[in-house]
Amino acid sequence: MNIVAIDVGTVRVGCAVADSSVGIPFPVAVWDRAQNRAEKELLAFLSERKAELLVVGLPLGPHGERTATCQTIEAFVKRLAKRTSITIVYVDEAFSSDEASGKLSVTSASPEAIDAHAACLILERYLEGGDMTNHISRAGDATNTKT
């Protein structure tokens, strides 16, 4: 199964992919969010890759609560869900950008590289967690979040 993961930031969206049979995610792209470019590029990418699942990171609070940033990300995903039939799941991505930054050489890592590697970490968390029971509907309503 072709799986795509995204790290949605305020400026950019990092993207990673993996085949579930292999289970090794790798970074592939970073898109600028200005003028809905990230949404357009992501939709085209999902189609080109024949992706079957989109994993989206949500930065939950320390007690599993939704944050203000979660609302922004969920709004982005709702817009996507209206334009695609792909299954979309959320995973807790708290501190994934910090972790990605720590794994990369901080002196040479660009913000774009950090965003793409954060998407890899989100996908790793999903793959380690297992099942696909937590998803949103085509209308974009969250039914559950995998933590």
Secondary structure, DSSP 8 states (H G I E B T S, - for coil): -EEEEEEE-SSEEEEEEEETTT---EEEEEEE-GGGHHHHHHHHHHHHHT-SEEEEEE---TTS---HHHHHHHHHHHHHHTT---EEEEEE-TTHHHHHHHHS-TTT--HHHHHHHHHHHHHHHHHHH------B-TT--B---B-
